[in-house]
């Protein structure tokens, strides 16, 4: 993935996100076997949500007014009518997904 300026990082387009595959069948069945993801903080996801949630399906951001955590912007159910974005803490994401080829 191309490195973005810090001001643009929350607004990375889907085309620039990396591909990841689900590590277990349960995750694949619930959310799709492939996802797109990019590393951003929970606060950055909040900025993204405030700007883009009126035009695309997104899960609300976790609280970031006290603690800022690293994690991933994740696009699940790729290519379906149920496609949506969410944010996950890095340790949770890394237990569920592994980098894959495009």
C-alpha positions as a Markdown table, in Angstrom:
| # | Residue | x | y | z |
|---|---|---|---|---|
| 1 | Unk | 0.0 | 0.0 | 0.0 |
| 2 | Unk | 1.2 | 3.5 | -0.9 |
| 3 | Unk | 2.1 | 5.6 | 2.2 |
| 4 | Unk | -0.4 | 8.4 | 2.6 |
| 5 | Unk | 0.1 | 11.8 | 4.2 |
| 6 | Unk | -1.2 | 11.7 | 7.8 |
| 7 | Unk | -4.1 | 14.1 | 6.9 |
| 8 | Unk | -5.2 | 11.7 | 4.2 |
| 9 | Unk | -4.8 | 8.4 | 6.1 |
| 10 | Unk | -8.4 | 8.3 | 7.5 |
| 11 | Unk | -9.7 | 8.7 | 4.0 |
| 12 | Unk | -7.8 | 5.9 | 2.2 |
| 13 | Unk | -9.8 | 4.6 | -0.7 |
| 14 | Unk | -10.9 | 1.0 | -1.0 |
| 15 | Unk | -8.6 | 0.5 | -4.0 |
| 16 | Unk | -5.5 | 1.4 | -1.9 |
| 17 | Unk | -6.3 | -1.0 | 1.0 |
| 18 | Unk | -4.5 | -4.3 | 1.3 |
| 19 | Unk | -6.2 | -7.7 | 0.9 |
| 20 | Unk | -6.6 | -10.0 | 3.9 |
| 21 | Unk | -8.1 | -13.4 | 4.2 |
| 22 | Unk | -10.1 | -14.9 | 7.1 |
| 23 | Unk | -8.1 | -17.4 | 9.2 |
| 24 | Unk | -11.1 | -19.6 | 10.2 |
| 25 | Unk | -14.3 | -20.8 | 8.6 |
| 26 | Unk | -16.6 | -19.1 | 11.1 |
| 27 | Unk | -15.1 | -15.6 | 10.4 |
| 28 | Unk | -15.3 | -16.3 | 6.6 |
| 29 | Unk | -18.9 | -17.4 | 6.8 |
| 30 | Unk | -20.0 | -14.4 | 8.9 |
| 31 | Unk | -18.0 | -11.6 | 7.1 |
| 32 | Unk | -16.6 | -13.0 | 3.9 |
| 33 | Unk | -13.4 | -14.9 | 3.2 |
| 34 | Unk | -11.7 | -11.8 | 1.9 |
| 35 | Unk | -11.6 | -8.3 | 3.4 |
| 36 | Unk | -9.8 | -5.0 | 2.5 |
| 37 | Unk | -8.1 | -3.3 | 5.4 |
| 38 | Unk | -5.7 | -0.4 | 6.3 |
| 39 | Unk | -4.0 | 0.5 | 9.6 |
| 40 | Unk | -5.6 | 3.5 | 11.2 |
| 41 | Unk | -6.3 | 4.6 | 14.8 |
| 42 | Unk | -9.8 | 4.6 | 16.4 |
| 43 | Unk | -9.7 | 8.4 | 16.3 |
| 44 | Unk | -8.8 | 8.4 | 12.6 |
| 45 | Unk | -11.8 | 6.1 | 12.0 |
| 46 | Unk | -14.0 | 8.6 | 13.9 |
| 47 | Unk | -12.9 | 11.3 | 11.4 |
| 48 | Unk | -13.7 | 9.0 | 8.5 |
| 49 | Unk | -17.1 | 8.1 | 10.0 |
| 50 | Unk | -18.0 | 11.7 | 10.5 |
| 51 | Unk | -17.1 | 12.6 | 6.9 |
| 52 | Unk | -18.3 | 9.5 | 5.0 |
| 53 | Unk | -21.1 | 7.7 | 7.0 |
| 54 | Unk | -23.9 | 9.6 | 5.2 |
| 55 | Unk | -22.8 | 8.1 | 1.8 |
| 56 | Unk | -21.6 | 4.6 | 2.7 |
| 57 | Unk | -22.4 | 1.8 | 5.2 |
| 58 | Unk | -20.2 | 2.1 | 8.2 |
| 59 | Unk | -20.3 | 0.8 | 11.8 |
| 60 | Unk | -20.1 | 3.7 | 14.4 |
| 61 | Unk | -16.6 | 4.3 | 15.7 |
| 62 | Unk | -15.5 | 3.3 | 19.2 |
| 63 | Unk | -14.8 | 5.9 | 21.7 |
| 64 | Unk | -11.6 | 7.8 | 21.2 |
| 65 | Unk | -12.0 | 10.9 | 23.4 |
| 66 | Unk | -9.8 | 9.4 | 26.2 |
| 67 | Unk | -7.6 | 6.6 | 24.6 |
| 68 | Unk | -6.3 | 6.3 | 21.1 |
| 69 | Unk | -5.6 | 2.8 | 19.9 |
| 70 | Unk | -4.0 | 1.4 | 16.8 |
| 71 | Unk | -6.1 | -0.8 | 14.7 |
| 72 | Unk | -7.6 | -1.4 | 11.2 |
| 73 | Unk | -10.2 | 0.0 | 9.0 |
| 74 | Unk | -11.9 | -3.1 | 7.7 |
| 75 | Unk | -14.2 | -3.5 | 4.7 |
| 76 | Unk | -16.3 | -6.7 | 5.2 |
| 77 | Unk | -18.7 | -8.6 | 2.9 |
| 78 | Unk | -16.8 | -7.3 | -0.1 |
| 79 | Unk | -18.7 | -7.0 | -3.4 |
| 80 | Unk | -22.1 | -7.7 | -1.8 |
| 81 | Unk | -25.1 | -5.5 | -1.0 |
| 82 | Unk | -24.2 | -5.9 | 2.7 |
| 83 | Unk | -20.6 | -4.5 | 2.3 |
| 84 | Unk | -19.7 | -2.2 | 5.2 |
| 85 | Unk | -16.8 | -0.6 | 7.0 |
| 86 | Unk | -15.8 | -1.0 | 10.6 |
| 87 | Unk | -12.8 | -0.5 | 12.9 |
| 88 | Unk | -11.1 | -3.2 | 14.8 |
| 89 | Unk | -8.2 | -3.1 | 17.4 |
| 90 | Unk | -5.0 | -4.5 | 15.9 |
| 91 | Unk | -4.8 | -7.5 | 18.2 |
| 92 | Unk | -8.3 | -8.6 | 17.3 |
| 93 | Unk | -7.9 | -8.1 | 13.6 |
| 94 | Unk | -4.6 | -10.0 | 13.6 |
| 95 | Unk | -6.3 | -13.0 | 15.3 |
| 96 | Unk | -8.9 | -13.1 | 12.5 |
| 97 | Unk | -7.1 | -12.2 | 9.3 |
| 98 | Unk | -3.8 | -12.7 | 7.5 |
| 99 | Unk | -2.4 | -10.7 | 4.5 |
| 100 | Unk | -3.1 | -12.3 | 1.2 |
| 101 | Unk | -2.4 | -11.7 | -2.5 |
| 102 | Unk | -4.7 | -9.4 | -4.5 |
